Amino acid sequence: METNVLSPHEDLALVTQVLEHGRESAYRELYHRYSPEILRRLHRLLGHPEKARDALQQVFLEAYRSLHTYRGESRFGSWLHKIAERVVMGILNKEWRSRSFLERWGLYETYEKVVGTDQDSPERDIVREEIRQWVHQCLERLKPSKRMVLLLCDLEGKTYDEVAEVMDISAGTVASRLHHARKDVKKMLTYRLQQQGLSWEELLHER
Protein backbone atom coordinates (compact mmCIF):
# COMPACT_ATOMS: atom_id res chain seq x y z
CA MET A 1 0.00 0.00 0.00
CA GLU A 2 1.25 3.51 -0.77
CA THR A 3 2.30 5.62 2.20
CA ASN A 4 0.50 8.70 0.86
CA VAL A 5 -2.93 7.16 0.31
CA LEU A 6 -5.92 8.95 1.73
CA SER A 7 -8.63 7.85 4.12
CA PRO A 8 -12.06 7.03 2.62
CA HIS A 9 -13.32 10.35 4.01
CA GLU A 10 -10.53 12.29 2.28
CA ASP A 11 -11.07 10.30 -0.91
CA LEU A 12 -14.76 11.16 -0.88
CA ALA A 13 -13.96 14.83 -0.35
CA LEU A 14 -11.85 14.85 -3.51
CA VAL A 15 -14.50 12.97 -5.47
CA THR A 16 -17.09 15.51 -4.32
CA GLN A 17 -14.88 18.34 -5.57
CA VAL A 18 -14.79 16.70 -8.98
CA LEU A 19 -18.51 15.95 -9.17
CA GLU A 20 -19.92 19.13 -7.64
CA HIS A 21 -17.33 21.72 -8.63
CA GLY A 22 -15.70 20.22 -11.70
CA ARG A 23 -12.21 20.47 -10.23
CA GLU A 24 -10.02 18.36 -12.47
CA SER A 25 -7.08 18.98 -10.15
CA ALA A 26 -8.84 16.87 -7.50
CA TYR A 27 -9.06 13.92 -9.90
CA ARG A 28 -5.42 14.38 -10.86
CA GLU A 29 -4.61 14.13 -7.17
CA LEU A 30 -6.45 10.81 -6.92
CA TYR A 31 -4.62 9.59 -10.02
CA HIS A 32 -1.25 10.65 -8.63
CA ARG A 33 -1.86 8.87 -5.34
CA TYR A 34 -3.39 5.61 -6.58
CA SER A 35 -2.06 4.99 -10.08
CA PRO A 36 1.24 3.41 -8.91
CA GLU A 37 -0.44 0.58 -6.98
CA ILE A 38 -3.06 0.02 -9.67
CA LEU A 39 -0.35 -0.10 -12.35
CA ARG A 40 1.59 -2.71 -10.36
CA ARG A 41 -1.57 -4.82 -10.04
CA LEU A 42 -2.29 -4.52 -13.76
CA HIS A 43 1.27 -5.47 -14.60
CA ARG A 44 1.05 -8.59 -12.43
CA LEU A 45 -2.26 -9.58 -13.99
CA LEU A 46 -1.38 -8.87 -17.61
CA GLY A 47 2.34 -9.55 -17.54
CA HIS A 48 3.19 -6.82 -20.07
CA PRO A 49 4.24 -3.23 -19.24
CA GLU A 50 2.60 -1.67 -22.31
CA LYS A 51 -0.65 -3.56 -21.78
CA ALA A 52 -0.63 -2.50 -18.14
CA ARG A 53 -0.12 1.18 -19.01
CA ASP A 54 -2.91 1.12 -21.57
CA ALA A 55 -5.18 -0.66 -19.10
CA LEU A 56 -4.37 1.93 -16.43
CA GLN A 57 -5.74 4.71 -18.62
CA GLN A 58 -8.86 2.64 -19.23
CA VAL A 59 -9.30 2.04 -15.50
CA PHE A 60 -9.14 5.75 -14.64
CA LEU A 61 -11.39 6.66 -17.58
CA GLU A 62 -14.02 4.16 -16.43
CA ALA A 63 -13.57 5.32 -12.84
CA TYR A 64 -14.17 8.93 -13.89
CA ARG A 65 -17.37 7.93 -15.66
CA SER A 66 -18.52 6.06 -12.54
CA LEU A 67 -17.45 8.57 -9.88
CA HIS A 68 -21.05 9.15 -8.85
CA THR A 69 -21.21 5.54 -7.60
CA TYR A 70 -18.33 5.98 -5.13
CA ARG A 71 -19.76 6.37 -1.63
CA GLY A 72 -16.60 6.51 0.46
CA GLU A 73 -17.36 3.21 2.21
CA SER A 74 -13.84 2.00 1.37
CA ARG A 75 -10.72 3.77 0.20
CA PHE A 76 -10.68 4.92 -3.40
CA GLY A 77 -7.84 2.51 -4.19
CA SER A 78 -9.94 -0.51 -3.21
CA TRP A 79 -12.75 0.76 -5.42
CA LEU A 80 -10.27 1.17 -8.29
CA HIS A 81 -9.00 -2.39 -7.87
CA LYS A 82 -12.48 -3.73 -8.63
CA ILE A 83 -12.62 -1.65 -11.81
CA ALA A 84 -9.12 -2.84 -12.71
CA GLU A 85 -10.22 -6.48 -12.44
CA ARG A 86 -13.17 -5.84 -14.78
CA VAL A 87 -10.86 -4.13 -17.28
CA VAL A 88 -8.40 -7.03 -17.14
CA MET A 89 -11.15 -9.59 -17.67
CA GLY A 90 -12.30 -7.66 -20.73
CA ILE A 91 -8.77 -7.65 -22.14
CA LEU A 92 -8.24 -11.35 -21.45
CA ASN A 93 -11.62 -12.25 -22.92
CA LYS A 94 -10.63 -10.57 -26.19
CA GLU A 95 -7.29 -12.39 -26.23
CA TRP A 96 -9.04 -15.66 -25.46
CA ARG A 97 -11.14 -15.33 -28.60
CA SER A 98 -8.03 -14.73 -30.68
CA ARG A 99 -6.08 -17.76 -29.45
CA SER A 100 -6.33 -21.50 -29.95
CA PHE A 101 -8.15 -22.45 -26.76
CA LEU A 102 -9.11 -25.68 -28.53
CA GLU A 103 -5.55 -26.89 -28.03
CA ARG A 104 -5.36 -25.59 -24.47
CA TRP A 105 -8.43 -27.54 -23.41
CA GLY A 106 -7.67 -30.69 -25.34
CA LEU A 107 -10.52 -30.03 -27.75
CA TYR A 108 -8.36 -29.67 -30.87
CA GLU A 109 -8.33 -33.41 -31.65
CA THR A 110 -12.08 -33.56 -31.22
CA TYR A 111 -12.53 -30.53 -33.43
CA GLU A 112 -10.38 -32.01 -36.21
CA LYS A 113 -12.30 -35.29 -36.13
CA VAL A 114 -15.55 -33.40 -36.60
CA VAL A 115 -14.55 -30.96 -39.34
CA GLY A 116 -11.75 -32.92 -41.03
CA THR A 117 -8.12 -32.00 -41.63
CA ASP A 118 -7.70 -32.18 -45.39
CA GLN A 119 -8.13 -28.52 -46.20
CA ASP A 120 -9.70 -25.32 -45.01
CA SER A 121 -13.23 -24.64 -46.16
CA PRO A 122 -16.12 -22.28 -45.38
CA GLU A 123 -17.75 -25.12 -43.46
CA ARG A 124 -14.66 -25.55 -41.25
CA ASP A 125 -14.56 -21.81 -40.59
CA ILE A 126 -18.23 -21.81 -39.62
CA VAL A 127 -17.78 -24.71 -37.20
CA ARG A 128 -14.64 -23.16 -35.73
CA GLU A 129 -16.37 -19.83 -35.14
CA GLU A 130 -19.45 -21.52 -33.68
CA ILE A 131 -17.34 -23.42 -31.14
CA ARG A 132 -15.50 -20.22 -30.25
CA GLN A 133 -18.79 -18.45 -29.66
CA TRP A 134 -20.01 -21.31 -27.47
CA VAL A 135 -16.90 -21.16 -25.31
CA HIS A 136 -17.06 -17.37 -25.05
CA GLN A 137 -20.70 -17.51 -23.98
CA CYS A 138 -19.82 -20.10 -21.35
CA LEU A 139 -17.02 -17.90 -20.03
CA GLU A 140 -19.35 -14.94 -19.79
CA ARG A 141 -21.72 -16.99 -17.63
CA LEU A 142 -19.03 -17.93 -15.11
CA LYS A 143 -18.77 -16.02 -11.85
CA PRO A 144 -16.10 -13.30 -12.25
CA SER A 145 -13.84 -14.92 -9.64
CA LYS A 146 -13.87 -18.24 -11.49
CA ARG A 147 -13.48 -16.63 -14.90
CA MET A 148 -10.45 -14.62 -13.81
CA VAL A 149 -8.69 -17.73 -12.47
CA LEU A 150 -9.49 -19.72 -15.60
CA LEU A 151 -8.28 -16.99 -17.94
CA LEU A 152 -5.07 -16.41 -16.00
CA CYS A 153 -4.24 -20.12 -15.75
CA ASP A 154 -5.48 -21.46 -19.08
CA LEU A 155 -4.86 -18.41 -21.25
CA GLU A 156 -1.88 -16.69 -19.71
CA GLY A 157 -0.32 -19.91 -18.44
CA LYS A 158 0.29 -18.58 -14.94
CA THR A 159 0.98 -20.98 -12.08
CA TYR A 160 -1.30 -21.38 -9.07
CA ASP A 161 1.18 -19.42 -6.95
CA GLU A 162 1.36 -16.58 -9.48
CA VAL A 163 -2.42 -16.31 -9.70
CA ALA A 164 -2.70 -16.50 -5.92
CA GLU A 165 -0.34 -13.53 -5.61
CA VAL A 166 -2.09 -11.26 -8.10
CA MET A 167 -5.57 -12.12 -6.80
CA ASP A 168 -4.64 -12.06 -3.10
CA ILE A 169 -5.98 -15.57 -2.45
CA SER A 170 -4.35 -18.88 -1.54
CA ALA A 171 -2.98 -21.32 -4.11
CA GLY A 172 -5.49 -23.86 -2.82
CA THR A 173 -8.34 -21.46 -3.58
CA VAL A 174 -6.93 -20.94 -7.08
CA ALA A 175 -6.86 -24.72 -7.68
CA SER A 176 -10.41 -25.11 -6.38
CA ARG A 177 -11.82 -22.24 -8.47
CA LEU A 178 -10.02 -23.48 -11.58
CA HIS A 179 -11.37 -27.02 -11.10
CA HIS A 180 -14.93 -25.76 -10.72
CA ALA A 181 -14.58 -23.26 -13.58
CA ARG A 182 -13.43 -25.96 -16.01
CA LYS A 183 -16.18 -28.27 -14.78
CA ASP A 184 -18.82 -25.55 -15.21
CA VAL A 185 -17.66 -24.70 -18.73
CA LYS A 186 -17.66 -28.34 -19.83
CA LYS A 187 -21.14 -28.79 -18.36
CA MET A 188 -22.40 -25.79 -20.32
CA LEU A 189 -20.68 -26.97 -23.51
CA THR A 190 -22.17 -30.43 -23.07
CA TYR A 191 -25.61 -28.84 -22.86
CA ARG A 192 -24.98 -26.95 -26.09
CA LEU A 193 -23.88 -30.18 -27.80
CA GLN A 194 -27.00 -31.94 -26.61
CA GLN A 195 -29.07 -29.15 -28.14
CA GLN A 196 -27.41 -30.09 -31.44
CA GLY A 197 -28.14 -33.77 -30.88
CA LEU A 198 -24.49 -34.57 -30.13
CA SER A 199 -22.45 -35.78 -27.18
CA TRP A 200 -18.78 -35.73 -26.20
CA GLU A 201 -18.55 -39.47 -26.86
CA GLU A 202 -19.97 -39.09 -30.36
CA LEU A 203 -17.59 -36.28 -31.14
CA LEU A 204 -14.58 -38.23 -29.94
CA HIS A 205 -15.38 -41.19 -32.15
CA GLU A 206 -16.90 -39.50 -35.17
CA ARG A 207 -14.76 -39.27 -38.30
N, C-alpha and C positions, 0 to 999 in steps of 0.2 A: 504494500500500500504506500502511496506517496505521502511524504511528511507534510505537504502543504495542502492536503485535501481539506474540504470544508465540512462542517456539520450539516445534517439535513436542513436545519433551520436556515443556515447561511446559503446553502444551495437554493432553497426555495426563494429566498430574498432576491438572489440574482435572476432566477427564472421570472419572478414577478416583474423585475425591472425590464426584462426583455418583452414580456407579454403586454404589460400595461403602459410602458413608456417608450417601447421601441428602442431601447438602448443596446445597440449591437456590441458595445464594449463589454457589457455584462456577459454576453454569450461567448465572446472571445476569452474572457476570464475563465469561464467554465471549460472551454476547449484547452486553454493553456494548462489548467490544473489536472484535467483528467485524460487528455489524449495520450500521454506517455504510457499509462497502465493499460489503456484500451488497445493501443498499438501493439504492446507486448503480447497481450492475449490473442489478438488477431494473427500475429506472427506465429505464435505457437499452434494455433488452430489451422492456419493455411499453409505454413511452412515456407512461404515465399515473401521476401521483403516488399517487392513491388505490389503483389496482391494485397498484402496487409495495409500498405499505404493507401491504395485505392479504396479498400474496404473501410478504412478509417474515415475517409471523406463521406462515404455513403452512410456510415453510422451517424455522424454528426448532422448530416443533412436530414436523415429520417428523424433524429432526435429533435431537431429544430421544428420540423413539421408536427411533431407530437408533444411539444412542450406543454400544451394545455392539459395533458393527462398526468403530468408529474405533480404529485401531491405532497412531496417532502416527507413521506413516511419512511424512506430509506435515503441513504446518501445518493447523490446524482450519479456517482460512479457505478453503483450497483444497478441503477436503472439503465445506464448505458450498456452494461454488460449483457443485459437481456436483449437489447436491440442488436448488439454485436453478434450474439448467437443466431438471431434470426437472419442477419445479413450473411453470415457464414454459411448457414444452411441453404440459403438461396444460391450462393456461389457454388457450393458443392453439388447441389441438385443439377445445376446447369452442366457442370463438368461430368457428372454421372451420365447424363444423357449423351455426352459426346465420346464416351469411352466404351470399351468392350466389356461390359459387366457380365455378358454371357460367359466369357472365359473365367472371370473372377468367381462366379457362382457355380461353375461346373455345368453350365447349361449349353455351352458351345457345341459339345458332341451331340446333344439332343437336338439342338437347332439344325445342325448339318444333316442329321438323319431325316428330319422333316422336310427341309427345303432342298436337299441335294447339294452336291459340291462340284458338279461339273463346270458350271459357269454362272456368272451373274445374270439375273433376269429381273424384269419388273415384278414378277411374282415373288422372288426372293426378297426384293427390297420392301415390298408390301408386308410380308411376314415379319421381316426384321424390325420394321418400324412399329408394327402392331405389338410385338413382344416388348419393345422398348417402352411404348406407351403404357402397357399393362404394368410393367415394373415401376415406372414413374408414378402411376396412380396408386400403386400399393405403398410406395414410399411416402406419398403425401398423406396417406391415411394412418401412418404410424404416429405414435406419440412423439413429440419433438425430442425428448430425451433419448428414446430408442433410435430415432432416425439419425441423430447426430453421431451416436456411437457407431452405427452401422456404416455411415458415410466415411467417418474417420478411419475405421478399421478396414473396410472392404474397398473403399475407393482410394484413400490416401495411403493405405498400407501401414498405418501407425500401429505400434504395439499396445498391449493393454496398459502398460505402465505409462506410455506417452499420452494416451487418451485420458488416463486417470489424472495425470498432471494438469492437462489443459482444461479438463472439465471439473476439477476439484472434487473428484470422487475416488473411491478405492478401485484397485485393479479387479477385485472380485465383483464389484458392482458393474464394471465395464463388461466383464465376461458374461454376467447374468443378463444384462440388457442386450448384448449382442446376440446371445443364444435365443432370447425371446423375440428379438427383432427379425432374425432370419426365419424363425419358426412362423411368425405372423405373416411375413411376406410370402413364404411358400404356401401357407394356408390360403391366402388371398389369391395367389396365382392358380392354385389347384381349383378353386371355385370358378375362376375365369375359364379354365380349361374345360371344366364340366359343363359350363354354359355352351361351349362349342362342341360338346359331345365327345370330348377327349379326356384322357387321364395321363398321369406321369408314366405309368407302365406302358401304355400304348405308344406314347412318344418315344420311349427308350428302345422300343423294339420295332417301330415302324421304319421302313426303308423307302 
